[in-house]
Amino acid sequence: MRSSRVKPLEVFEILLSAYGPQGWWPVDEDYHRKHGTDPREEIVIGAVITQNTSWRNVEKALENLKRHGVLSLKGVLETPEEELQDLLRPAGYYRLKTTRLKEVARFLNPVEKVRTVKREELLKVKGVGRETADVILLYAGDRLHFVVDAYTRRIVERVFGVRGGYEDLKAWFEESLPRDLYVYKEFHALLDEHAKRFCRKAPLCTGCPLSRVCTLPWRSGSPIGRP
């Protein structure tokens, strides 16, 4: 059996070499220059509406917001609820997401608050879970909070042979990686890209760039901290 002592930074470097920089979180800089809005607002909005849907559907909803000139926290707050629901419809759960998005917009407007807000305060906002909070803090706030999603958990269990809850895995990454925003941002994006290409629910191991370090521990798994 291959060693399970592979380090997260080694996996990051392999994935970066395989896929190149992902440039997450994607925003429409031209839109924000034209409208005088802050790109960080698009990140906050995207982080909320991406819950329980694919990024493709999120992009459709964002395009709706752009076409109506309301891709900002102020725009969200000023748009009537029923109209906002229609704009968010492609992202699914549009009524719930409208309510959540307005709550988050009220809390984080002006968006500069993402630089100083405490994580525990953000988690108290209705509709903001740990993953959403960390996306906002990392990508909009440029703060060192590693994002753990379902793709990340899948790869960690298979490649590193460790399992744990959200906070366990978040702490594990943050203790293992250099305190570097570029690494945090790109690694999360690269893990998602790898999960879509190879590390699917039914893994495609042939040609996988991580095949030489993957121990395939997903057959049984072991507790976090004991690979």
QUISULRA-V644862 format. One record per residue. N is the residue number from 0. RES is the residue in three letters. NEAR is the number of other C-alpha atoms within 12 Angstrom. D_FIRST is the distance of its C-alpha to the first C-alpha in whole Angstrom. Layout:
n: {N,N}
res: {RES,RES}
near: {NEAR,NEAR}
d_first: {D_FIRST,D_FIRST}
//
This chain:
n: {0,1,2,3,4,5,6,7,8,9,10,11,12,13,14,15,16,17,18,19,20,21,22,23,24,25,26,27,28,29,30,31,32,33,34,35,36,37,38,39,40,41,42,43,44,45,46,47,48,49,50,51,52,53,54,55,56,57,58,59,60,61,62,63,64,65,66,67,68,69,70,71,72,73,74,75,76,77,78,79,80,81,82,83,84,85,86,87,88,89,90,91,92,93,94,95,96,97,98,99,100,101,102,103,104,105,106,107,108,109,110,111,112,113,114,115,116,117,118,119,120,121,122,123,124,125,126,127,128,129,130,131,132,133,134,135,136,137,138,139,140,141,142,143,144,145,146,147,148,149,150,151,152,153,154,155,156,157,158,159,160,161,162,163,164,165,166,167,168,169,170,171,172,173,174,175,176,177,178,179,180,181,182,183,184,185,186,187,188,189,190,191,192,193,194,195,196,197,198,199,200,201,202,203,204,205,206,207,208,209,210,211,212,213,214,215,216,217,218,219,220,221,222,223,224,225,226}
res: {MET,ARG,SER,SER,ARG,VAL,LYS,PRO,LEU,GLU,VAL,PHE,GLU,ILE,LEU,LEU,SER,ALA,TYR,GLY,PRO,GLN,GLY,TRP,TRP,PRO,VAL,ASP,GLU,ASP,TYR,HIS,ARG,LYS,HIS,GLY,THR,ASP,PRO,ARG,GLU,GLU,ILE,VAL,ILE,GLY,ALA,VAL,ILE,THR,GLN,ASN,THR,SER,TRP,ARG,ASN,VAL,GLU,LYS,ALA,LEU,GLU,ASN,LEU,LYS,ARG,HIS,GLY,VAL,LEU,SER,LEU,LYS,GLY,VAL,LEU,GLU,THR,PRO,GLU,GLU,GLU,LEU,GLN,ASP,LEU,LEU,ARG,PRO,ALA,GLY,TYR,TYR,ARG,LEU,LYS,THR,THR,ARG,LEU,LYS,GLU,VAL,ALA,ARG,PHE,LEU,ASN,PRO,VAL,GLU,LYS,VAL,ARG,THR,VAL,LYS,ARG,GLU,GLU,LEU,LEU,LYS,VAL,LYS,GLY,VAL,GLY,ARG,GLU,THR,ALA,ASP,VAL,ILE,LEU,LEU,TYR,ALA,GLY,ASP,ARG,LEU,HIS,PHE,VAL,VAL,ASP,ALA,TYR,THR,ARG,ARG,ILE,VAL,GLU,ARG,VAL,PHE,GLY,VAL,ARG,GLY,GLY,TYR,GLU,ASP,LEU,LYS,ALA,TRP,PHE,GLU,GLU,SER,LEU,PRO,ARG,ASP,LEU,TYR,VAL,TYR,LYS,GLU,PHE,HIS,ALA,LEU,LEU,ASP,GLU,HIS,ALA,LYS,ARG,PHE,CYS,ARG,LYS,ALA,PRO,LEU,CYS,THR,GLY,CYS,PRO,LEU,SER,ARG,VAL,CYS,THR,LEU,PRO,TRP,ARG,SER,GLY,SER,PRO,ILE,GLY,ARG,PRO}
near: {10,17,17,27,21,26,24,34,25,24,34,36,23,26,32,27,18,21,23,19,24,24,20,29,34,26,29,26,20,13,24,21,12,14,20,16,25,29,29,36,42,41,42,48,51,45,43,44,43,36,31,22,23,19,24,17,24,32,29,24,36,39,25,23,33,28,15,22,24,32,42,39,34,29,30,38,27,20,26,17,23,18,21,34,28,24,35,41,27,28,35,26,25,30,22,24,38,33,28,35,45,35,28,41,40,26,27,36,26,23,29,22,25,31,22,20,26,20,27,15,20,31,23,19,26,24,27,35,27,32,35,37,41,38,41,44,40,38,40,37,30,29,28,30,38,43,42,37,30,26,29,36,36,33,41,47,32,35,43,40,34,35,30,27,22,23,23,21,34,29,20,30,36,26,21,22,27,20,18,21,24,27,37,38,37,33,42,45,34,37,44,32,28,39,31,23,24,27,34,22,18,14,25,18,23,12,14,23,28,37,26,20,29,33,28,30,27,26,15,15,25,22,20,23,23,16,28}
d_first: {0,4,6,9,12,13,17,19,21,19,18,22,22,20,22,25,25,24,27,29,31,32,35,35,37,39,43,46,47,50,51,51,53,56,56,56,53,50,47,45,47,45,42,43,44,41,39,41,42,38,37,36,37,35,36,38,41,41,42,45,46,46,48,51,51,51,54,56,56,54,51,51,51,55,55,53,55,58,57,59,56,57,57,53,52,53,51,48,48,45,43,43,44,47,50,47,46,49,50,47,47,51,50,47,50,53,50,49,52,53,49,49,49,45,45,46,45,43,40,41,45,43,41,45,46,46,43,41,37,35,33,37,38,35,35,39,39,36,37,41,41,39,38,34,33,30,30,27,27,26,24,23,22,20,18,17,16,13,12,13,12,16,19,23,26,28,29,26,24,27,27,23,24,27,26,23,25,28,32,32,34,33,29,29,31,29,26,27,29,26,23,26,26,22,22,25,24,21,19,22,22,21,18,19,16,17,19,17,18,15,12,11,10,10,7,9,10,13,13,14,14,15,18,19,19,16,13}
//
